[in-house]
């Protein structure tokens, strides 16, 4: 478990480095952003970074879950996207939405780690 703790930061950094670059680097194509939340994310480096972190954590966690749990994660992601859209262009609201989602995804990983040792 101690070894895993030492390497998990490096693994996450490598996963981020392997993502393909997109216009604005958000998890969606900023050139096609039309909704107020997407436009705000593409215009803000901090929100863009939060979006990329959230998407990376989501994709990684999704690969680790069994079918039922993966379905639950997809449902919670759809709920997050609706709540993000409800923020419109409000950066404070978007920042909180991303912080909450990233925290929830981190807890998902913690739940898997707690089932160890690996």
Biopython code that builds the backbone (N, CA, C, O; Angstrom):
import numpy as np
from Bio.PDB.StructureBuilder import StructureBuilder

atoms = [
    (1, "UNK", "N", (0.829, -1.184, 0.000)),
    (1, "UNK", "CA", (0.000, 0.000, 0.000)),
    (1, "UNK", "C", (0.876, 1.252, 0.000)),
    (1, "UNK", "O", (0.557, 2.245, -0.653)),
    (2, "UNK", "N", (1.970, 1.191, 0.733)),
    (2, "UNK", "CA", (2.868, 2.334, 0.780)),
    (2, "UNK", "C", (3.477, 2.598, -0.585)),
    (2, "UNK", "O", (3.605, 3.751, -0.998)),
    (3, "UNK", "N", (3.847, 1.558, -1.274)),
    (3, "UNK", "CA", (4.422, 1.712, -2.620)),
    (3, "UNK", "C", (3.391, 2.327, -3.551)),
    (3, "UNK", "O", (3.719, 3.209, -4.344)),
    (4, "UNK", "N", (2.135, 1.866, -3.461)),
    (4, "UNK", "CA", (1.090, 2.426, -4.305)),
    (4, "UNK", "C", (0.967, 3.927, -4.068)),
    (4, "UNK", "O", (0.841, 4.697, -5.020)),
    (5, "UNK", "N", (1.003, 4.345, -2.810)),
    (5, "UNK", "CA", (0.889, 5.766, -2.476)),
    (5, "UNK", "C", (1.990, 6.595, -3.085)),
    (5, "UNK", "O", (1.770, 7.741, -3.477)),
    (6, "UNK", "N", (3.197, 6.012, -3.170)),
    (6, "UNK", "CA", (4.325, 6.734, -3.742)),
    (6, "UNK", "C", (4.191, 6.890, -5.248)),
    (6, "UNK", "O", (4.676, 7.871, -5.812)),
    (7, "UNK", "N", (3.549, 5.950, -5.900)),
    (7, "UNK", "CA", (3.487, 5.944, -7.355)),
    (7, "UNK", "C", (2.211, 6.516, -7.929)),
    (7, "UNK", "O", (2.155, 6.808, -9.124)),
    (8, "UNK", "N", (1.163, 6.687, -7.099)),
    (8, "UNK", "CA", (-0.107, 7.116, -7.680)),
    (8, "UNK", "C", (-0.029, 8.516, -8.279)),
    (8, "UNK", "O", (-0.674, 8.776, -9.294)),
    (9, "UNK", "N", (0.740, 9.428, -7.684)),
    (9, "UNK", "CA", (0.896, 10.769, -8.252)),
    (9, "UNK", "C", (1.601, 10.722, -9.592)),
    (9, "UNK", "O", (1.220, 11.422, -10.530)),
    (10, "UNK", "N", (2.631, 9.894, -9.678)),
    (10, "UNK", "CA", (3.365, 9.755, -10.935)),
    (10, "UNK", "C", (2.482, 9.133, -12.012)),
    (10, "UNK", "O", (2.530, 9.539, -13.173)),
    (11, "UNK", "N", (1.678, 8.148, -11.625)),
    (11, "UNK", "CA", (0.780, 7.511, -12.600)),
    (11, "UNK", "C", (-0.244, 8.508, -13.121)),
    (11, "UNK", "O", (-0.546, 8.520, -14.314)),
    (12, "UNK", "N", (-0.780, 9.344, -12.237)),
    (12, "UNK", "CA", (-1.761, 10.334, -12.665)),
    (12, "UNK", "C", (-1.110, 11.349, -13.602)),
    (12, "UNK", "O", (-1.710, 11.737, -14.604)),
    (13, "UNK", "N", (0.104, 11.781, -13.288)),
    (13, "UNK", "CA", (0.804, 12.733, -14.152)),
    (13, "UNK", "C", (1.061, 12.139, -15.528)),
    (13, "UNK", "O", (0.918, 12.827, -16.538)),
    (14, "UNK", "N", (1.439, 10.867, -15.574)),
    (14, "UNK", "CA", (1.655, 10.208, -16.868)),
    (14, "UNK", "C", (0.354, 10.104, -17.658)),
    (14, "UNK", "O", (0.346, 10.269, -18.878)),
    (15, "UNK", "N", (-0.738, 9.832, -16.959)),
    (15, "UNK", "CA", (-2.027, 9.745, -17.644)),
    (15, "UNK", "C", (-2.404, 11.101, -18.238)),
    (15, "UNK", "O", (-2.900, 11.172, -19.362)),
    (16, "UNK", "N", (-2.171, 12.163, -17.492)),
    (16, "UNK", "CA", (-2.466, 13.497, -18.006)),
    (16, "UNK", "C", (-1.600, 13.807, -19.226)),
    (16, "UNK", "O", (-2.079, 14.387, -20.200)),
    (17, "UNK", "N", (-0.339, 13.425, -19.171)),
    (17, "UNK", "CA", (0.577, 13.707, -20.271)),
    (17, "UNK", "C", (0.181, 12.966, -21.540)),
    (17, "UNK", "O", (0.487, 13.422, -22.642)),
    (18, "UNK", "N", (-0.493, 11.831, -21.401)),
    (18, "UNK", "CA", (-0.866, 11.031, -22.551)),
    (18, "UNK", "C", (-2.147, 11.463, -23.231)),
    (18, "UNK", "O", (-2.526, 10.897, -24.257)),
    (19, "UNK", "N", (-2.818, 12.454, -22.678)),
    (19, "UNK", "CA", (-4.076, 12.895, -23.290)),
    (19, "UNK", "C", (-3.805, 13.671, -24.569)),
    (19, "UNK", "O", (-2.844, 14.437, -24.635)),
    (20, "UNK", "N", (-4.627, 13.486, -25.569)),
    (20, "UNK", "CA", (-4.450, 14.252, -26.807)),
    (20, "UNK", "C", (-4.793, 15.719, -26.572)),
    (20, "UNK", "O", (-5.711, 16.038, -25.816)),
    (21, "UNK", "N", (-4.068, 16.581, -27.208)),
    (21, "UNK", "CA", (-4.337, 18.014, -27.082)),
    (21, "UNK", "C", (-5.537, 18.380, -27.940)),
    (21, "UNK", "O", (-5.663, 17.920, -29.075)),
    (22, "UNK", "N", (-6.409, 19.202, -27.399)),
    (22, "UNK", "CA", (-7.537, 19.709, -28.163)),
    (22, "UNK", "C", (-7.482, 21.225, -28.108)),
    (22, "UNK", "O", (-6.697, 21.788, -27.345)),
    (23, "UNK", "N", (-8.297, 21.887, -28.900)),
    (23, "UNK", "CA", (-8.340, 23.341, -28.870)),
    (23, "UNK", "C", (-8.739, 23.777, -27.475)),
    (23, "UNK", "O", (-9.863, 23.519, -27.043)),
    (24, "UNK", "N", (-7.833, 24.433, -26.766)),
    (24, "UNK", "CA", (-8.105, 24.857, -25.415)),
    (24, "UNK", "C", (-7.808, 23.783, -24.391)),
    (24, "UNK", "O", (-7.791, 24.073, -23.195)),
    (25, "UNK", "N", (-7.574, 22.556, -24.815)),
    (25, "UNK", "CA", (-7.196, 21.415, -23.985)),
    (25, "UNK", "C", (-8.275, 20.947, -23.027)),
    (25, "UNK", "O", (-8.001, 20.093, -22.184)),
    (26, "UNK", "N", (-9.491, 21.469, -23.121)),
    (26, "UNK", "CA", (-10.582, 20.978, -22.273)),
    (26, "UNK", "C", (-10.968, 19.573, -22.736)),
    (26, "UNK", "O", (-10.497, 19.106, -23.773)),
    (27, "UNK", "N", (-11.821, 18.905, -21.969)),
    (27, "UNK", "CA", (-12.231, 17.544, -22.330)),
    (27, "UNK", "C", (-13.205, 17.539, -23.508)),
    (27, "UNK", "O", (-13.654, 16.477, -23.941)),
    (28, "UNK", "N", (-13.518, 18.681, -24.005)),
    (28, "UNK", "CA", (-14.378, 18.824, -25.183)),
    (28, "UNK", "C", (-13.694, 19.821, -26.114)),
    (28, "UNK", "O", (-12.760, 20.511, -25.706)),
    (29, "UNK", "N", (-14.142, 19.899, -27.327)),
    (29, "UNK", "CA", (-13.534, 20.772, -28.329)),
    (29, "UNK", "C", (-13.995, 22.211, -28.124)),
    (29, "UNK", "O", (-15.158, 22.537, -28.360)),
    (30, "UNK", "N", (-13.080, 23.063, -27.684)),
    (30, "UNK", "CA", (-13.434, 24.462, -27.430)),
    (30, "UNK", "C", (-13.857, 25.195, -28.702)),
    (30, "UNK", "O", (-14.581, 26.188, -28.630)),
    (31, "UNK", "N", (-13.417, 24.724, -29.852)),
    (31, "UNK", "CA", (-13.820, 25.353, -31.106)),
    (31, "UNK", "C", (-15.314, 25.167, -31.355)),
    (31, "UNK", "O", (-15.922, 25.934, -32.101)),
    (32, "UNK", "N", (-15.910, 24.142, -30.726)),
    (32, "UNK", "CA", (-17.338, 23.876, -30.897)),
    (32, "UNK", "C", (-18.156, 24.269, -29.668)),
    (32, "UNK", "O", (-19.359, 24.015, -29.621)),
    (33, "UNK", "N", (-17.514, 24.887, -28.673)),
    (33, "UNK", "CA", (-18.217, 25.278, -27.448)),
    (33, "UNK", "C", (-19.317, 26.280, -27.775)),
    (33, "UNK", "O", (-19.065, 27.301, -28.415)),
    (34, "UNK", "N", (-20.534, 25.984, -27.334)),
    (34, "UNK", "CA", (-21.665, 26.861, -27.604)),
    (34, "UNK", "C", (-22.399, 27.238, -26.325)),
    (34, "UNK", "O", (-22.910, 28.352, -26.210)),
    (35, "UNK", "N", (-22.455, 26.325, -25.369)),
    (35, "UNK", "CA", (-23.168, 26.561, -24.116)),
    (35, "UNK", "C", (-22.350, 27.514, -23.243)),
    (35, "UNK", "O", (-21.121, 27.519, -23.309)),
    (36, "UNK", "N", (-23.036, 28.320, -22.424)),
    (36, "UNK", "CA", (-22.324, 29.285, -21.573)),
    (36, "UNK", "C", (-21.270, 28.647, -20.664)),
    (36, "UNK", "O", (-20.196, 29.219, -20.474)),
    (37, "UNK", "N", (-21.564, 27.464, -20.098)),
    (37, "UNK", "CA", (-20.572, 26.817, -19.228)),
    (37, "UNK", "C", (-19.336, 26.403, -20.025)),
    (37, "UNK", "O", (-18.213, 26.575, -19.551)),
    (38, "UNK", "N", (-19.526, 25.866, -21.213)),
    (38, "UNK", "CA", (-18.388, 25.452, -22.038)),
    (38, "UNK", "C", (-17.543, 26.649, -22.457)),
    (38, "UNK", "O", (-16.314, 26.579, -22.435)),
    (39, "UNK", "N", (-18.183, 27.734, -22.835)),
    (39, "UNK", "CA", (-17.462, 28.946, -23.242)),
    (39, "UNK", "C", (-16.643, 29.473, -22.067)),
    (39, "UNK", "O", (-15.487, 29.859, -22.242)),
    (40, "UNK", "N", (-17.227, 29.492, -20.879)),
    (40, "UNK", "CA", (-16.519, 29.969, -19.683)),
    (40, "UNK", "C", (-15.324, 29.067, -19.361)),
    (40, "UNK", "O", (-14.263, 29.558, -18.975)),
    (41, "UNK", "N", (-15.494, 27.761, -19.517)),
    (41, "UNK", "CA", (-14.404, 26.812, -19.246)),
    (41, "UNK", "C", (-13.256, 27.050, -20.223)),
    (41, "UNK", "O", (-12.092, 27.062, -19.823)),
    (42, "UNK", "N", (-13.574, 27.237, -21.478)),
    (42, "UNK", "CA", (-12.547, 27.461, -22.490)),
    (42, "UNK", "C", (-11.833, 28.803, -22.305)),
    (42, "UNK", "O", (-10.684, 28.956, -22.718)),
    (43, "UNK", "N", (-12.502, 29.761, -21.696)),
    (43, "UNK", "CA", (-11.922, 31.090, -21.500)),
    (43, "UNK", "C", (-11.067, 31.187, -20.238)),
    (43, "UNK", "O", (-10.341, 32.165, -20.057)),
    (44, "UNK", "N", (-11.145, 30.191, -19.375)),
    (44, "UNK", "CA", (-10.435, 30.242, -18.094)),
    (44, "UNK", "C", (-9.445, 29.089, -17.987)),
    (44, "UNK", "O", (-9.826, 27.922, -18.087)),
    (45, "UNK", "N", (-8.189, 29.417, -17.785)),
    (45, "UNK", "CA", (-7.161, 28.375, -17.651)),
    (45, "UNK", "C", (-7.450, 27.482, -16.436)),
    (45, "UNK", "O", (-7.290, 26.264, -16.507)),
    (46, "UNK", "N", (-7.873, 28.089, -15.328)),
    (46, "UNK", "CA", (-8.138, 27.311, -14.111)),
    (46, "UNK", "C", (-9.309, 26.343, -14.327)),
    (46, "UNK", "O", (-9.239, 25.186, -13.912)),
    (47, "UNK", "N", (-10.370, 26.807, -14.967)),
    (47, "UNK", "CA", (-11.512, 25.927, -15.229)),
    (47, "UNK", "C", (-11.153, 24.864, -16.253)),
    (47, "UNK", "O", (-11.572, 23.713, -16.133)),
    (48, "UNK", "N", (-10.386, 25.245, -17.250)),
    (48, "UNK", "CA", (-9.939, 24.293, -18.253)),
    (48, "UNK", "C", (-9.111, 23.193, -17.591)),
    (48, "UNK", "O", (-9.303, 22.010, -17.872)),
    (49, "UNK", "N", (-8.191, 23.588, -16.714)),
    (49, "UNK", "CA", (-7.373, 22.603, -16.009)),
    (49, "UNK", "C", (-8.241, 21.689, -15.144)),
    (49, "UNK", "O", (-8.012, 20.480, -15.092)),
    (50, "UNK", "N", (-9.230, 22.261, -14.471)),
    (50, "UNK", "CA", (-10.133, 21.455, -13.648)),
    (50, "UNK", "C", (-10.918, 20.482, -14.514)),
    (50, "UNK", "O", (-11.136, 19.337, -14.118)),
    (51, "UNK", "N", (-11.343, 20.923, -15.689)),
    (51, "UNK", "CA", (-12.084, 20.067, -16.602)),
    (51, "UNK", "C", (-11.223, 18.889, -17.069)),
    (51, "UNK", "O", (-11.696, 17.754, -17.110)),
    (52, "UNK", "N", (-9.989, 19.152, -17.411)),
    (52, "UNK", "CA", (-9.086, 18.094, -17.854)),
    (52, "UNK", "C", (-8.814, 17.120, -16.708)),
    (52, "UNK", "O", (-8.821, 15.907, -16.917)),
    (53, "UNK", "N", (-8.576, 17.636, -15.503)),
    (53, "UNK", "CA", (-8.346, 16.749, -14.359)),
    (53, "UNK", "C", (-9.576, 15.883, -14.100)),
    (53, "UNK", "O", (-9.459, 14.673, -13.908)),
    (54, "UNK", "N", (-10.743, 16.501, -14.097)),
    (54, "UNK", "CA", (-11.971, 15.755, -13.847)),
    (54, "UNK", "C", (-12.155, 14.665, -14.903)),
    (54, "UNK", "O", (-12.451, 13.520, -14.563)),
    (55, "UNK", "N", (-11.985, 15.007, -16.163)),
    (55, "UNK", "CA", (-12.186, 14.043, -17.247)),
    (55, "UNK", "C", (-11.185, 12.900, -17.160)),
    (55, "UNK", "O", (-11.541, 11.748, -17.408)),
    (56, "UNK", "N", (-9.955, 13.198, -16.815)),
    (56, "UNK", "CA", (-8.927, 12.166, -16.691)),
    (56, "UNK", "C", (-9.251, 11.226, -15.542)),
    (56, "UNK", "O", (-9.180, 10.007, -15.694)),
    (57, "UNK", "N", (-9.607, 11.791, -14.393)),
    (57, "UNK", "CA", (-9.961, 10.958, -13.242)),
    (57, "UNK", "C", (-11.196, 10.108, -13.555)),
    (57, "UNK", "O", (-11.246, 8.930, -13.199)),
    (58, "UNK", "N", (-12.176, 10.695, -14.208)),
    (58, "UNK", "CA", (-13.394, 9.963, -14.571)),
    (58, "UNK", "C", (-13.058, 8.787, -15.484)),
    (58, "UNK", "O", (-13.492, 7.663, -15.234)),
    (59, "UNK", "N", (-12.288, 9.043, -16.543)),
    (59, "UNK", "CA", (-11.939, 7.985, -17.494)),
    (59, "UNK", "C", (-11.148, 6.865, -16.825)),
    (59, "UNK", "O", (-11.387, 5.688, -17.095)),
    (60, "UNK", "N", (-10.208, 7.227, -15.952)),
    (60, "UNK", "CA", (-9.402, 6.221, -15.258)),
    (60, "UNK", "C", (-10.266, 5.382, -14.323)),
    (60, "UNK", "O", (-10.152, 4.156, -14.297)),
    (61, "UNK", "N", (-11.129, 6.043, -13.558)),
    (61, "UNK", "CA", (-11.975, 5.329, -12.610)),
    (61, "UNK", "C", (-12.958, 4.418, -13.345)),
    (61, "UNK", "O", (-13.209, 3.295, -12.910)),
    (62, "UNK", "N", (-13.501, 4.891, -14.432)),
    (62, "UNK", "CA", (-14.456, 4.107, -15.213)),
    (62, "UNK", "C", (-13.845, 2.775, -15.648)),
    (62, "UNK", "O", (-14.531, 1.753, -15.670)),
    (63, "UNK", "N", (-12.569, 2.785, -15.991)),
    (63, "UNK", "CA", (-11.885, 1.564, -16.440)),
    (63, "UNK", "C", (-11.686, 0.554, -15.311)),
    (63, "UNK", "O", (-11.470, -0.629, -15.573)),
    (64, "UNK", "N", (-11.756, 1.007, -14.062)),
    (64, "UNK", "CA", (-11.501, 0.136, -12.915)),
    (64, "UNK", "C", (-12.759, -0.489, -12.327)),
    (64, "UNK", "O", (-12.672, -1.391, -11.493)),
    (65, "UNK", "N", (-13.915, -0.022, -12.750)),
    (65, "UNK", "CA", (-15.160, -0.446, -12.122)),
    (65, "UNK", "C", (-15.861, -1.558, -12.903)),
    (65, "UNK", "O", (-15.773, -1.639, -14.128)),
    (66, "UNK", "N", (-16.551, -2.398, -12.158)),
    (66, "UNK", "CA", (-17.379, -3.441, -12.773)),
    (66, "UNK", "C", (-18.598, -2.784, -13.417)),
    (66, "UNK", "O", (-18.864, -1.601, -13.206)),
    (67, "UNK", "N", (-19.328, -3.563, -14.201)),
    (67, "UNK", "CA", (-20.425, -3.032, -15.006)),
    (67, "UNK", "C", (-21.438, -2.198, -14.204)),
    (67, "UNK", "O", (-21.749, -1.077, -14.605)),
    (68, "UNK", "N", (-21.950, -2.711, -13.099)),
    (68, "UNK", "CA", (-22.950, -1.976, -12.324)),
    (68, "UNK", "C", (-22.416, -0.679, -11.757)),
    (68, "UNK", "O", (-23.064, 0.364, -11.842)),
    (69, "UNK", "N", (-21.227, -0.751, -11.175)),
    (69, "UNK", "CA", (-20.613, 0.450, -10.611)),
    (69, "UNK", "C", (-20.252, 1.442, -11.712)),
    (69, "UNK", "O", (-20.352, 2.652, -11.512)),
    (70, "UNK", "N", (-19.834, 0.939, -12.870)),
    (70, "UNK", "CA", (-19.517, 1.819, -13.994)),
    (70, "UNK", "C", (-20.776, 2.552, -14.463)),
    (70, "UNK", "O", (-20.713, 3.730, -14.815)),
    (71, "UNK", "N", (-21.903, 1.867, -14.470)),
    (71, "UNK", "CA", (-23.172, 2.503, -14.830)),
    (71, "UNK", "C", (-23.546, 3.603, -13.850)),
    (71, "UNK", "O", (-24.033, 4.663, -14.243)),
    (72, "UNK", "N", (-23.313, 3.339, -12.571)),
    (72, "UNK", "CA", (-23.576, 4.353, -11.547)),
    (72, "UNK", "C", (-22.676, 5.567, -11.757)),
    (72, "UNK", "O", (-23.116, 6.707, -11.613)),
    (73, "UNK", "N", (-21.406, 5.312, -12.101)),
    (73, "UNK", "CA", (-20.474, 6.412, -12.341)),
    (73, "UNK", "C", (-20.916, 7.230, -13.552)),
    (73, "UNK", "O", (-20.848, 8.459, -13.528)),
    (74, "UNK", "N", (-21.366, 6.560, -14.607)),
    (74, "UNK", "CA", (-21.859, 7.287, -15.790)),
    (74, "UNK", "C", (-23.075, 8.146, -15.429)),
    (74, "UNK", "O", (-23.198, 9.284, -15.882)),
    (75, "UNK", "N", (-23.972, 7.586, -14.607)),
    (75, "UNK", "CA", (-25.142, 8.356, -14.167)),
    (75, "UNK", "C", (-24.723, 9.590, -13.380)),
    (75, "UNK", "O", (-25.263, 10.677, -13.581)),
    (76, "UNK", "N", (-23.759, 9.415, -12.486)),
    (76, "UNK", "CA", (-23.313, 10.562, -11.683)),
    (76, "UNK", "C", (-22.592, 11.587, -12.558)),
    (76, "UNK", "O", (-22.633, 12.782, -12.262)),
    (77, "UNK", "N", (-21.932, 11.141, -13.628)),
    (77, "UNK", "CA", (-21.282, 12.075, -14.549)),
    (77, "UNK", "C", (-22.328, 12.886, -15.312)),
    (77, "UNK", "O", (-22.162, 14.090, -15.510)),
    (78, "UNK", "N", (-23.398, 12.231, -15.735)),
    (78, "UNK", "CA", (-24.476, 12.963, -16.412)),
    (78, "UNK", "C", (-25.089, 14.002, -15.469)),
    (78, "UNK", "O", (-25.407, 15.113, -15.892)),
    (79, "UNK", "N", (-25.255, 13.644, -14.205)),
    (79, "UNK", "CA", (-25.793, 14.584, -13.218)),
    (79, "UNK", "C", (-24.831, 15.760, -13.027)),
    (79, "UNK", "O", (-25.260, 16.908, -12.912)),
    (80, "UNK", "N", (-23.531, 15.465, -12.995)),
    (80, "UNK", "CA", (-22.540, 16.538, -12.884)),
    (80, "UNK", "C", (-22.643, 17.482, -14.073)),
    (80, "UNK", "O", (-22.641, 18.701, -13.898)),
    (81, "UNK", "N", (-22.733, 16.936, -15.277)),
    (81, "UNK", "CA", (-22.796, 17.782, -16.472)),
    (81, "UNK", "C", (-24.037, 18.669, -16.465)),
    (81, "UNK", "O", (-23.986, 19.808, -16.928)),
    (82, "UNK", "N", (-25.151, 18.155, -15.944)),
    (82, "UNK", "CA", (-26.363, 18.983, -15.827)),
    (82, "UNK", "C", (-26.160, 20.099, -14.814)),
    (82, "UNK", "O", (-26.563, 21.238, -15.048)),
    (83, "UNK", "N", (-25.530, 19.769, -13.681)),
    (83, "UNK", "CA", (-25.298, 20.802, -12.664)),
    (83, "UNK", "C", (-24.287, 21.825, -13.165)),
    (83, "UNK", "O", (-24.397, 23.013, -12.862)),
    (84, "UNK", "N", (-23.299, 21.362, -13.935)),
    (84, "UNK", "CA", (-22.324, 22.295, -14.514)),
    (84, "UNK", "C", (-23.021, 23.238, -15.482)),
    (84, "UNK", "O", (-22.764, 24.442, -15.475)),
    (85, "UNK", "N", (-23.897, 22.700, -16.307)),
    (85, "UNK", "CA", (-24.633, 23.527, -17.268)),
    (85, "UNK", "C", (-25.499, 24.552, -16.551)),
    (85, "UNK", "O", (-25.663, 25.675, -17.027)),
    (86, "UNK", "N", (-26.055, 24.164, -15.406)),
    (86, "UNK", "CA", (-26.902, 25.084, -14.638)),
    (86, "UNK", "C", (-26.105, 26.269, -14.102)),
    (86, "UNK", "O", (-26.684, 27.306, -13.776)),
    (87, "UNK", "N", (-24.796, 26.130, -14.006)),
    (87, "UNK", "CA", (-23.947, 27.240, -13.555)),
    (87, "UNK", "C", (-23.870, 28.341, -14.611)),
    (87, "UNK", "O", (-23.575, 29.491, -14.288)),
    (88, "UNK", "N", (-24.129, 27.997, -15.854)),
    (88, "UNK", "CA", (-23.967, 28.982, -16.922)),
    (88, "UNK", "C", (-22.519, 29.424, -16.986)),
    (88, "UNK", "O", (-21.615, 28.589, -16.972)),
    (89, "UNK", "N", (-22.290, 30.708, -17.054)),
    (89, "UNK", "CA", (-20.931, 31.246, -17.143)),
    (89, "UNK", "C", (-20.390, 31.702, -15.789)),
    (89, "UNK", "O", (-19.351, 32.359, -15.734)),
    (90, "UNK", "N", (-21.075, 31.366, -14.701)),
    (90, "UNK", "CA", (-20.659, 31.763, -13.344)),
    (90, "UNK", "C", (-19.409, 30.971, -12.940)),
    (90, "UNK", "O", (-19.498, 29.782, -12.631)),
    (91, "UNK", "N", (-18.259, 31.626, -12.942)),
    (91, "UNK", "CA", (-16.994, 30.946, -12.660)),
    (91, "UNK", "C", (-16.920, 30.403, -11.236)),
    (91, "UNK", "O", (-16.327, 29.346, -11.016)),
    (92, "UNK", "N", (-17.498, 31.089, -10.283)),
    (92, "UNK", "CA", (-17.495, 30.603, -8.900)),
    (92, "UNK", "C", (-18.283, 29.303, -8.809)),
    (92, "UNK", "O", (-17.832, 28.338, -8.193)),
    (93, "UNK", "N", (-19.447, 29.283, -9.418)),
    (93, "UNK", "CA", (-20.283, 28.080, -9.446)),
    (93, "UNK", "C", (-19.570, 26.936, -10.167)),
    (93, "UNK", "O", (-19.586, 25.799, -9.694)),
    (94, "UNK", "N", (-18.948, 27.231, -11.303)),
    (94, "UNK", "CA", (-18.241, 26.202, -12.062)),
    (94, "UNK", "C", (-17.055, 25.662, -11.272)),
    (94, "UNK", "O", (-16.806, 24.456, -11.270)),
    (95, "UNK", "N", (-16.331, 26.541, -10.610)),
    (95, "UNK", "CA", (-15.185, 26.112, -9.802)),
    (95, "UNK", "C", (-15.636, 25.171, -8.699)),
    (95, "UNK", "O", (-14.990, 24.152, -8.455)),
    (96, "UNK", "N", (-16.734, 25.494, -8.031)),
    (96, "UNK", "CA", (-17.258, 24.632, -6.964)),
    (96, "UNK", "C", (-17.750, 23.307, -7.538)),
    (96, "UNK", "O", (-17.521, 22.252, -6.947)),
    (97, "UNK", "N", (-18.420, 23.356, -8.677)),
    (97, "UNK", "CA", (-18.911, 22.125, -9.297)),
    (97, "UNK", "C", (-17.751, 21.182, -9.618)),
    (97, "UNK", "O", (-17.835, 19.979, -9.368)),
    (98, "UNK", "N", (-16.680, 21.726, -10.167)),
    (98, "UNK", "CA", (-15.522, 20.890, -10.479)),
    (98, "UNK", "C", (-14.844, 20.377, -9.216)),
    (98, "UNK", "O", (-14.449, 19.213, -9.157)),
    (99, "UNK", "N", (-14.702, 21.226, -8.209)),
    (99, "UNK", "CA", (-14.075, 20.782, -6.954)),
    (99, "UNK", "C", (-14.871, 19.640, -6.334)),
    (99, "UNK", "O", (-14.295, 18.661, -5.861)),
    (100, "UNK", "N", (-16.187, 19.766, -6.337)),
    (100, "UNK", "CA", (-17.041, 18.709, -5.780)),
    (100, "UNK", "C", (-16.924, 17.417, -6.591)),
    (100, "UNK", "O", (-16.851, 16.329, -6.019)),
    (101, "UNK", "N", (-16.906, 17.532, -7.916)),
    (101, "UNK", "CA", (-16.832, 16.343, -8.759)),
    (101, "UNK", "C", (-15.478, 15.652, -8.621)),
    (101, "UNK", "O", (-15.406, 14.428, -8.509)),
    (102, "UNK", "N", (-14.423, 16.432, -8.629)),
    (102, "UNK", "CA", (-13.083, 15.854, -8.474)),
    (102, "UNK", "C", (-12.967, 15.167, -7.117)),
    (102, "UNK", "O", (-12.385, 14.087, -7.019)),
    (103, "UNK", "N", (-13.512, 15.778, -6.077)),
    (103, "UNK", "CA", (-13.499, 15.163, -4.739)),
    (103, "UNK", "C", (-14.248, 13.830, -4.754)),
    (103, "UNK", "O", (-13.782, 12.847, -4.176)),
    (104, "UNK", "N", (-15.394, 13.797, -5.408)),
    (104, "UNK", "CA", (-16.169, 12.554, -5.494)),
    (104, "UNK", "C", (-15.388, 11.474, -6.244)),
    (104, "UNK", "O", (-15.409, 10.308, -5.850)),
    (105, "UNK", "N", (-14.708, 11.852, -7.308)),
    (105, "UNK", "CA", (-13.916, 10.885, -8.065)),
    (105, "UNK", "C", (-12.728, 10.381, -7.248)),
    (105, "UNK", "O", (-12.390, 9.199, -7.304)),
    (106, "UNK", "N", (-12.102, 11.271, -6.496)),
    (106, "UNK", "CA", (-11.008, 10.858, -5.609)),
    (106, "UNK", "C", (-11.510, 9.842, -4.585)),
    (106, "UNK", "O", (-10.815, 8.874, -4.277)),
    (107, "UNK", "N", (-12.705, 10.060, -4.064)),
    (107, "UNK", "CA", (-13.283, 9.118, -3.106)),
    (107, "UNK", "C", (-13.540, 7.766, -3.762)),
    (107, "UNK", "O", (-13.421, 6.728, -3.110)),
    (108, "UNK", "N", (-13.890, 7.771, -5.042)),
    (108, "UNK", "CA", (-14.063, 6.522, -5.769)),
    (108, "UNK", "C", (-12.767, 5.735, -5.845)),
    (108, "UNK", "O", (-12.762, 4.518, -5.664)),
    (109, "UNK", "N", (-11.668, 6.428, -6.113)),
    (109, "UNK", "CA", (-10.366, 5.772, -6.129)),
    (109, "UNK", "C", (-9.998, 5.279, -4.736)),
    (109, "UNK", "O", (-9.482, 4.171, -4.587)),
    (110, "UNK", "N", (-10.257, 6.088, -3.720)),
    (110, "UNK", "CA", (-9.943, 5.701, -2.340)),
    (110, "UNK", "C", (-10.693, 4.429, -1.955)),
    (110, "UNK", "O", (-10.160, 3.580, -1.241)),
    (111, "UNK", "N", (-11.924, 4.301, -2.427)),
    (111, "UNK", "CA", (-12.702, 3.105, -2.154)),
    (111, "UNK", "C", (-12.068, 1.859, -2.759)),
    (111, "UNK", "O", (-12.094, 0.785, -2.158)),
    (112, "UNK", "N", (-11.511, 2.006, -3.928)),
    (112, "UNK", "CA", (-10.834, 0.879, -4.569)),
    (112, "UNK", "C", (-9.549, 0.541, -3.809)),
    (112, "UNK", "O", (-9.269, -0.628, -3.545)),
    (113, "UNK", "N", (-8.780, 1.556, -3.464)),
    (113, "UNK", "CA", (-7.531, 1.340, -2.743)),
    (113, "UNK", "C", (-7.795, 0.673, -1.395)),
    (113, "UNK", "O", (-7.010, -0.166, -0.952)),
    (114, "UNK", "N", (-8.894, 1.041, -0.743)),
    (114, "UNK", "CA", (-9.225, 0.473, 0.554)),
    (114, "UNK", "C", (-9.481, -1.026, 0.474)),
    (114, "UNK", "O", (-9.371, -1.727, 1.480)),
    (115, "UNK", "N", (-9.819, -1.522, -0.702)),
    (115, "UNK", "CA", (-10.057, -2.957, -0.874)),
    (115, "UNK", "C", (-8.749, -3.742, -0.987)),
    (115, "UNK", "O", (-8.770, -4.973, -0.986)),
    (116, "UNK", "N", (-7.596, -3.037, -1.087)),
    (116, "UNK", "CA", (-6.284, -3.662, -1.257)),
    (116, "UNK", "C", (-5.961, -4.644, -0.151)),
    (116, "UNK", "O", (-6.843, -4.946, 0.652)),
    (117, "UNK", "N", (-4.776, -5.147, -0.067)),
    (117, "UNK", "CA", (-3.558, -4.668, -0.731)),
    (117, "UNK", "C", (-3.443, -5.173, -2.169)),
    (117, "UNK", "O", (-3.998, -6.205, -2.545)),
    (118, "UNK", "N", (-2.712, -4.410, -2.937)),
    (118, "UNK", "CA", (-2.524, -4.757, -4.338)),
    (118, "UNK", "C", (-1.077, -5.069, -4.610)),
    (118, "UNK", "O", (-0.717, -5.387, -5.744)),
]
sb = StructureBuilder()
sb.init_structure("model")
sb.init_model(0)
sb.init_chain("A")
sb.init_seg("    ")
for serial, (resi, resn, name, xyz) in enumerate(atoms, 1):
    if name == "N":
        sb.init_residue(resn, " ", resi, " ")
    sb.init_atom(name, np.array(xyz, "f"), 0.0, 1.0, " ", f" {name:<3s}", serial, name[0])
structure = sb.get_structure()
